[in-house]
Amino acid sequence: MNRKLTIKHLASATAFCTLLILAVGSTDDSETGSSSSKVPPTYNQGDSFQVGYTSYNVIRSVWSLKLSDNQFMDDKPDAMFLFVELVVRNNDKKARSIPPFALVDENGAEYETSSKGWALDDVISSLDSLNPGVKKQGIVIFDVPQNHTYKLKLSGGYWSSKNAYVNLNPK
């Protein structure tokens, strides 16, 4: 009797673990109907596109040694400031936080946004939230070496496996 009980528990535990692994390991590809194993698409500045529940349009990118014309908000870069102006729109049916931004150079190195521009008016941050159907235009600031070619890495959201890249041509 104990052996039958142990085998029954073992079979139940195995079935439960299999279901759990399938549930946790699966991704929701219904956002765009594509497989998460595909290479992320690459767009150019000026293109409008959607990644997951978020749509983007990168308007322009500009190098600068100054953070602001306001002397009280200006700060010097550690390398060089790269300002990326873009529009972000929440296409979901509920409020969503803006996904984080990153730069990727030609060697695959990944750079985070700079915290130096936190007080500027037009800065878009991953702490910002957008209601359904709402868009926001602003800038994302990076402090990076100027001697690389960069792509902006964009995400479909915090829980999305979807990414896309935008080739940047800073002036």
C-alpha positions in Angstrom: 0.0 0.0 0.0 2.8 2.5 0.8 4.5 1.8 -2.5 1.2 2.5 -4.4 0.8 5.7 -2.4 4.4 6.8 -3.1 4.1 6.1 -6.8 0.8 8.0 -6.9 2.4 11.0 -5.2 5.4 10.9 -7.4 3.2 10.8 -10.5 1.2 13.8 -9.2 4.3 15.7 -8.3 5.8 15.1 -11.7 2.7 16.2 -13.5 2.5 19.4 -11.4 6.2 20.2 -12.0 5.7 19.7 -15.8 2.7 22.1 -15.8 4.6 24.6 -13.7 7.6 24.5 -16.0 5.4 24.9 -19.1 3.5 27.8 -17.5 6.6 29.7 -16.4 8.7 28.9 -19.4 6.2 30.0 -22.0 6.1 33.5 -23.4 3.1 35.4 -24.5 3.6 35.8 -28.2 0.1 37.0 -28.8 1.3 40.6 -28.6 2.5 40.7 -32.2 1.8 37.1 -33.2 5.5 36.2 -33.8 7.9 33.8 -32.2 10.3 35.0 -29.5 13.2 33.0 -31.1 13.4 35.4 -34.1 16.1 38.0 -34.4 14.7 41.3 -33.2 14.0 43.7 -36.0 16.1 46.8 -36.7 14.6 50.1 -37.7 15.9 53.6 -38.7 15.4 57.0 -37.1 12.0 58.3 -38.3 10.4 54.9 -38.5 7.2 54.2 -36.5 6.8 50.7 -35.2 5.3 48.6 -32.4 7.1 46.3 -30.0 4.7 44.3 -27.8 2.1 46.8 -26.4 4.4 49.8 -26.9 4.9 51.8 -30.1 7.9 54.0 -30.8 9.2 56.7 -33.2 12.8 57.8 -32.8 12.8 61.4 -34.1 16.5 62.3 -33.9 19.7 61.8 -31.9 22.3 64.5 -31.0 25.7 64.6 -29.3 26.3 67.3 -26.7 28.9 68.3 -24.1 26.1 70.2 -22.1 23.2 68.7 -20.3 21.2 71.9 -20.2 21.4 75.6 -21.1 20.2 76.3 -17.6 23.4 76.8 -15.5 21.8 75.3 -12.4 20.8 72.1 -14.2 23.9 71.7 -16.4 26.3 68.9 -15.7 29.3 67.7 -17.5 29.4 64.2 -19.1 31.8 61.5 -18.1 32.2 60.8 -21.9 29.7 62.6 -24.1 25.9 63.0 -23.8 23.8 61.4 -26.5 20.3 62.8 -26.6 17.7 60.6 -28.3 14.4 62.3 -29.0 11.4 59.9 -29.4 7.7 59.3 -29.0 6.5 56.4 -26.9 2.8 55.2 -26.9 1.0 52.7 -24.8 -1.2 50.6 -27.0 -2.5 48.3 -24.2 -5.9 48.5 -22.4 -4.3 49.3 -19.1 -1.7 51.7 -17.8 1.9 50.6 -18.4 5.3 51.7 -17.2 7.6 52.9 -20.0 10.1 50.1 -20.7 13.8 50.7 -20.0 16.0 52.0 -22.8 19.6 50.9 -23.6 22.2 51.5 -26.3 24.1 48.7 -27.9 27.4 49.4 -29.7 28.9 47.6 -32.7 30.8 45.2 -30.3 27.6 44.2 -28.4 28.4 46.3 -25.3 25.2 47.6 -23.7 24.9 51.0 -22.0 22.2 52.3 -19.6 20.6 55.7 -19.6 22.3 58.5 -17.7 20.9 59.5 -14.3 22.3 63.1 -14.7 19.3 64.3 -16.6 16.7 63.3 -14.0 15.5 66.9 -13.4 15.1 68.0 -17.0 11.6 68.6 -18.2 11.5 66.5 -21.3 13.3 63.4 -20.0 11.4 60.1 -20.5 12.2 57.6 -17.8 11.3 54.0 -17.1 9.6 55.3 -13.9 7.0 57.1 -16.1 3.7 55.4 -16.6 1.4 55.9 -19.6 -2.4 55.3 -19.6 -4.0 53.4 -22.5 -3.7 55.2 -25.8 -1.5 57.9 -24.4 1.8 58.9 -26.0 4.7 61.0 -24.7 7.4 62.8 -26.6 10.7 63.5 -24.9 14.3 62.7 -24.7 16.4 59.8 -23.3 20.0 60.7 -22.3 23.0 58.5 -22.4 26.6 59.3 -21.3 28.7 57.2 -23.7 31.9 57.4 -25.8 31.5 59.1 -29.1 33.7 56.8 -31.0 31.2 54.0 -31.5 28.2 53.2 -33.7 25.0 52.8 -31.6 21.6 51.2 -31.8 18.8 52.0 -29.4 17.4 48.9 -27.8 13.7 49.1 -27.2 11.4 46.6 -25.4 7.8 45.7 -25.6 7.5 46.0 -21.8 8.9 44.7 -18.5 7.3 41.3 -19.0 7.7 41.1 -22.7 10.3 39.0 -24.5 10.0 41.3 -27.5 12.9 43.7 -28.4 13.7 45.9 -31.4 16.7 48.1 -32.4 16.9 51.5 -34.0 20.0 52.6 -35.9 21.1 56.0 -34.6 22.7 58.7 -36.7 23.6 61.4 -34.2 24.4 64.9 -35.4 
